[in-house]
Amino acid sequence: MDRNVFLEQHDVKAFVAWLVERLPGLKVRLQFPHSKFVPGGIDAIALGIEDVLTHYRWSATWIDSRTGDNVDSCDWASTRRALERLSAWLRESVANGDELAARAAALAVLRWGGVRGAIPFIERKVRKSAWCAYLNELAPLFVLDGDQTLDALNARKVERFDSGLTKIHALLDVTGSPIYDSRVGAALAMLYEMFRREKGLAKEPPVAARFPSGQARGRQIRNPGDLGLNYAASPQFYTQQVSHADWARWQLRAGWIIRAVLERTTLFANAYEDETARDIATRCHAFEAALFMVGYDLRSLADGEPPIIDGPDGPPLVPEEGGNWVPTSHPFRDVLSAYRAYRETQPADFAMNAFKEWLNGSLATEFYTTFAKNFTSYRYPLGEREFDLVSRSMEDIRLIEAGQEQGLYVAYNGEREFIAGDEREQVCLVCAGLTGYCYTSERTADARAERLICTGFAGTENAANTLLTVGRAVGRHFGLLDGNNQPTEFFGRFFSDGFSDFRDRLRGDR
């Protein structure tokens, strides 16, 4: 299916027409608490999608290693300039086939976006001198004015896709391909649900309109199905519902829709005085930025009361809505050791399915048998959103397994302090941080579990105890906690300012 066929589908065509009509007067209640990304918070009502953009906030700093400059941005004007600089750097490096420069530019993109999960994948590609070639191969498949089909973005070509790589692919593009993260996906899913209800369409949306989204770091809602207003649920990132290739295809679909709306309107054409801002690609990114703000919490568009802020992460969590910080139960150190042993056999395939087959065929220890039986739970720390051992070198895996301060620096891609992103990720490390503060604040196991429950980090006593069990194991392994599970000096250095939102929500002692 190419662009023209996609846009001519009845539901898509009707949705685009609805967006053209409704977006200019769309009423959005923007309520953001103070955070690292939104200093001072936001409490405003925007009238129209263009007005939403005037409230854009994403406070970020990255270093241009070519010049040594610190590049700061916060509002849309400064963010647009920063992204144009990143985009030019990335495109030039990839065009020149300069692996190290393309790596540096990509890492700067991730730094701007507050995401780190894609780093091991990028490093693996650079080690193989294949990073530029990989980006070059995919680049034509994301252009918004080409004749490529959705099927071209298939599992063979799209090796990985996440909230970091969508930013890299979008900034490499020159036609306006959008950054499709949990916020943008949530906003589009919600707008489609509003359209569906106004038009009296069936609740189950067609495949062409099942916009996926993902969980937020805090207690915001980014799935229309969680609003309790008879909206259809959105497929979720990092589940079997949305593969890497699916996510990439949704970036292309979203771009086609965004561009189709802009081609029928003057939205964002007069947002700035300079002529370049009227370019269709620049307007696409302005539209995407407005969706990014709308998708922070879908209660901004929901019928009834607007979101009510209660602490640094929003309203109280309803356990059945998700959004807690409980991992699956697993013996952390033993899981790392088992995967290291597997990689030392020099397998052709590093992925989880091959690892599981090896466990089933290598039942030399009781633990391997147990691991194979509980594979879905035990593999948790190996995953892409945690320590992503599949993409690591053998040397890195050994260092991570050894643990302590050096092991954590390797596991955390060279960062010396915890960096909180906008989405629910790096859960194992969050568990270690929460555990340390719980042990500082509470003397009994019951009190620690209750603190996690009442602040929304866990929904039940069993879940809270799982969080604490994993947190103790991860914390001790990396030297963040001592033998009595008390925070070490390293804990204080690592969980510094970047952990402040979690710490404030937990109401633990600094």
N, C-alpha and C positions, 0 to 999 in steps of 0.2 A: 504494500500500500504506500503510494507516494503522497506528497503534500496535497495535491488537488483532490485525489480520491478521499483522503482523510477529511478534508474540510467540507466536502460535498455530502458526507454522511448526514442523515436527517437530524440526529440529535446534536451533532457537533455544529452544524450550520445554524440550528435554532439557538444553541447556547451562545455562539459568537454574536448573533443578532441581539440576544438579550443583554449580553455584556455591553455592546455598543449603546444600547438604550439606557441601561441602569447605572453603569459605572460613573458617569459624570455627576450624578446626584446621590451616590451611595453614601449612607451615613455610617460612620465607623467610630466606635468609642475606643480610644487608645488609652490603656492603663498599663504602664510598665513600672515596676518598682525600681528603685535605685539599684544599680549593679555596675560591675566593671565595664560592661558594654554600653550601659545607658546611665551615665552619671546624672544624678538628680532625679531620675525617673521621668515619666510622662503621664499626664492626666489631661486629655484633650478630646474634643469631639471634632472629627474631620468630616467635612461635607464635600463628598466627591473624591474619587481615587487620586486626582491630582493634588488635592489638599492633604491627603495622607502623606504624600512625598515630602511636604514641607515639614513634617514632624519626624522624618527619618533620623534614626540614631543608631550608630554602630561605632563605638569608640575603639579604635585599633591603632597599633603601632607596629611597623615592620622596618627592617633595615635593608636599604639598597646596598648590597655588598660591592657593587661597582663603584660607588662613590662614598660609601660610609655614612650616607644620610639616614637619619631617622625620619620616616614618613608617617605623619600622624593624620588621622581622619576621624570625623564624628558625624557631621551632618551630610546630606547627600552631595552637596557641591564639593566638599573636601574628599568624600569617598569616591566620587566620580573621577576626580583628578588622580587619586591614588590608584584606582583600578586601571585607568588608562596607562599609567606608568608601569604597573605590573604586567598588563597585557602586552605592551610593546616589548618589554624585556623578555617575556616568555616567548613571544612569536619570533623575535630576532634570534634567540638562542636555539630554538628548535629548527628554524630555517637554516642556521649555520651548522647544525649537527653537533653543537657543542654540549656534550653530556653534562659537564660540571656546571656550566652556566644555566642550562635548562633545569638542572636539579636545584640550583640556588633560587632561581625564579619561582619554581614550583613550591619550594619550602616557604618562600616569602608569601605566596598566595595562601598557604595553609596558616601561616602565622597571622595574616590579616583576618582570615576567617575564623580563627579560634578553634581549629580542628587539627588533630595530629595523627589520626589513625592511618592515613595513607602513606606515612613516611616509610615504613618497612618495605612496602610494595615499590615505592619510588627508588629506594636504595637498591633493591634487588635488580630492578631494571637498569640502573646506572652501572652496577657491578658487571652486568652482561653487555654494557654499551648498547642497550636497546631502548632506552627511554625516549630519545628523540624519534626513533623509527616508530615506536608504539603510538606516540602522539600524532605523528604525521599520518599514520594509517587511518586513525579514527577521525582526524579533523574534518575531512570532506563529508563525513556521515552526520555531522551536527549542523551544517550550514542550513539556514532557513529559506534560502531561495534556490536550492538545488533540486535535482530530479531523483535523488536517492529514495529508496524505500525504507520503511521501518525495519524490515527483515534484515537489512544490511547490518544493523546493530545487533549481532547475534552473539551467542555464548562463546563462539570460537574467537571472535575479535575483541569483545569486551571482557577482559580478564578480571577486572575489578571495577566497582563503582560504589562511591559512598559520598558523604557530605563534603569531603575534601576534593575528590576527583571531579565532582560536578562543577566545582569552582574553577579548577584547572582547565577542563575542556571548554567551559563557557568563556573564559578569558583568552583562550587561544583562538577562539572564533572571532570573525570580524563582521558577522551578519546579525548579531544580537541574540545568539543562543543563550537562554537564561540559566542562571544558577538554580538548579532544582533541588532545594533542600527541604527539610521537614516543614518549615514555615511557608514556603511558596506552594508546596504540595497541599498543605492544609488549607490555605486560602482558596486555591482553585477548587478543592473538593467541597469546601463550604459554599462557595459561589454556585457551584453546580447544583448542590442540594437546594439552595434558595430558588434557583431557576426551576428545578424539577417540581418543587412544591407550588410555585406560582402558576406553572403550566399544567398542574394536575397529572404529571407523568407517573409511571409506575415507580415504586420505591427502589427496586433493584436497577441501578444504572447500567447502561450497556458497557461493554468492555472499553469502548472509546472514551468513556467518561469516568472511569474508576481511578481517579487521581490518588496515588499513594502518598502517605505522609509518614512521620515517625514521632516517637515520644520526645517530649521536651525534657530538659534537665530539671526543671522545677515542676510545679503543679499546674501548669497551664494545660489547656485542652487543645490538641491538634488533630483530633479525629472527630469528625461530625457525629459519628455514632455514639460518642461518649457524652453528648450534650443532653441526652434523654428527651429529645424533642421529635422523635420518629424520623431522624435523619439516617441515611444509610451509612454504614461504617466504611472507612477508608482502608484499603490494603496497607499494611505496615512494612516499612523498610526493615531490613535485617531479619526477615522471616521468610518462610518458603513461599509466601504470597508474592514477593517481589524479588526476582533474581537480579543479578548485576545488569544483565542485558535489558531486563524489563525497565529498570531505573533509567538506564541510558535512553531507551525509547521514549520514556515519559518526558525526559528533558527535551527531546525533539518535538513531541506532540505539543507540549506546553509552549514551546517557541513558535510553532505554527499558529496556535490559537492567539498568542499575544500579538504576533505580527499581523494576523488577519484583522484583529480588532483595531490596531493602529492604522492599518491601511484604509479603514472605513471611517476614521475619526481624526480629529486634530489633537487628541490627548497627548500631553507632554511635549507638544511641538513648540509651545511658547513658554516653557518653564524657565528658560534662561535666555539671556540676551545674545550669547554667542551663537553663531550659525551652526557650529558642529553639533550643538545640543539638539538640533532639529533633524539630524540624520536618523534614519529609521532604526539603525542598530543602537544608537544612544537612547532613543525613545523606548526601545525594547527593554533595555536595562533599567530605565527609570520606572517602567511599568512593573518589572520584576521586583525592584526595590520597594515599591508601594505594596505589592503582594506580600513581601517579606515582613512588613510592618503589620499588615492585617492578620497574617498567620501566626503572630506571636501567641495569641490566645483567641480561639474561635468564638468565645463569648463576646468578642468585640462586634460580631455580626449577628449573634443569636437573638431571637425574640425574647422580650422580657428584660430583666435586670442586667446591667453591664457587669463585667467582672469586678469583684470586690477584692482589693489587695489586703492580704493579711500576712505581713512579714515579707522577707526578701524574695520568696518564690511564688507569691500569689495566694489564692484562696486555699482553705484546708483541703487536703487530698481525700477523695473518696476511694477507699481501698480497691473496690471492684473496678474503678476506672483506670487502674494501673498507675504508672509514674513513680512507683517506689524504687528503692535502691537495693533490692534483694536479689542476689545472684542464685544460681542453682548450687546446691550443696556439693562440695568436692574437696578432696585432700590436695591442697594447692601444690605443695612441694613434690609430692609423689607424681602428680600429673605432669609437672615440668620434667621430672626425671624420666618418666616413661617416654615422653615425646623425644627427649634428647637421645635415649637409647635407640629409638626408631630411626632417627636421622643419622645416627652413627653407622647404620647398616648401608648407608649411601643409596637410598631408594630412588627410583626414577621419578616417583610421584610423592610430593611432600604433603598432599592434601589430606583432609580429615578422613575421607572414605578409604583411602589407601592405608592410612594409619590404623583405622578400625580393623581392616582385614589382617594387618600384621599382628595386632593384638590377639585376634581370634586364632591365628596360626602360630603364635609364639607364647603359649600358655605355660611358660617355664616358672612363673611365680604366681602365687595366690592373688597378688594385687592385679596382675594383668588380666586374670579371669574376672575379677571384680570390675575392673575398668571397662572391659568389653561389655559386661552386662549393664553397666550404668553409663554407657558412652555419652549419651545425650547430655547428661548432667556434668560428667567429669571433664568433658572437653571445654567447658566454659572459658577458662582463662587463656586457652589457646586461640580463641576466636579473633576475628578482625577488629572488633570493637574493644578488645582487651589488649593482649600482648602480641597477637598476630605472629605466632611462632612459625607459621607456614612460610612467611615471607622473609624470615631471618636467615642470616648466615650461620654456619655451624659454630663459629667462634662466638657470635652473639648469644646463641642458645646456651652454650656452656657457661657464659658469664651470667646470664639471667638465672640459670639453674643454681649457680653458686650464691647468688643473692647479695645481701648487704648493700652498702652504698653504691659501689661500682656497678653491681648488677642492676640496681634500680635505674641508674643513669642510662645504662644501655637499653633497658626495657622501655624507658621513657624517652627514647630517641634523643638523648643528650641534654634534655632539659634538667635544670637543677632545682626547679620549684614546680609545684602542681599548677596546672593551667586548666581552669574550668571552661568548658565549651558551652554551647547553647543547647546541646542535645544530651540524651541519656547515654553515656559512654564511659569508659574507664571505670567500670563499676567496682572492680576488685580494689583499686586504689582508693576510691571513695569509701569503701567499706573499712579499709585500714584507717583512714582518717577519722571516720565517725566512731570507730571502736576506740581509738586513742582518746578522743574527747569524752566518750561515755565513761571510760575508766577513770578519767580525771575528775569527772563530775559526780559519779555515782559509785557507791561502795558495794552494792549488791547486784546480783545477776538480774533479779526481778526489776529493780529500779532502772537498770540500763535498758532492758527490753521495753519497759514502759515508756522511757524517754523516746526511743525510736518510734514507737507506735503513735504516741500523742503528737509527735511532730511530723508524722506522715512519711517517714523513711521506710516503714514496714507496716503491713496491715494487721498482722496477728503475732502472737507470742512466738509461735514456731518460726515465722518468717524473720522476726527480729533476732532470734537465736541463730538462725542460719547466717544472717548478715554478720553477726558478731563472731561466729566461728570462722568464717572466711576472712573477716577483717583481722582477727588475731593471727591466722596463718600467714597472710600476706604481709602484715606488719612485722612479724618476727623474722620472716624470711629476708626481708630487705633492711632489717636493722632499724625500722621505724618504731618498733615496740621492744621493750626488754622482756626478760623471762617472766615478769609479773604483769605483762601486758600494759605497762606504763609507757607513755611517750618518751622517747629518747631525745637527745639534743638534735639529732638528725631529723626527727619527726618535726620539731619546731621550725627547722630551716626549710624542709620540703613543703610542709603544709602551711605556707606563709599567707601572703595576701590572696593568692589564687583560690584558697579554700574558704575565704571569708563568708561567702553566701551560705555554704553548708554549715559552717560554724555558727553563724548567726541564727540560722533556722533551728539548729539543734539547741541553741542557747547554752552552748558550752563555754568554758573559760578559755580565753585566748592564751 
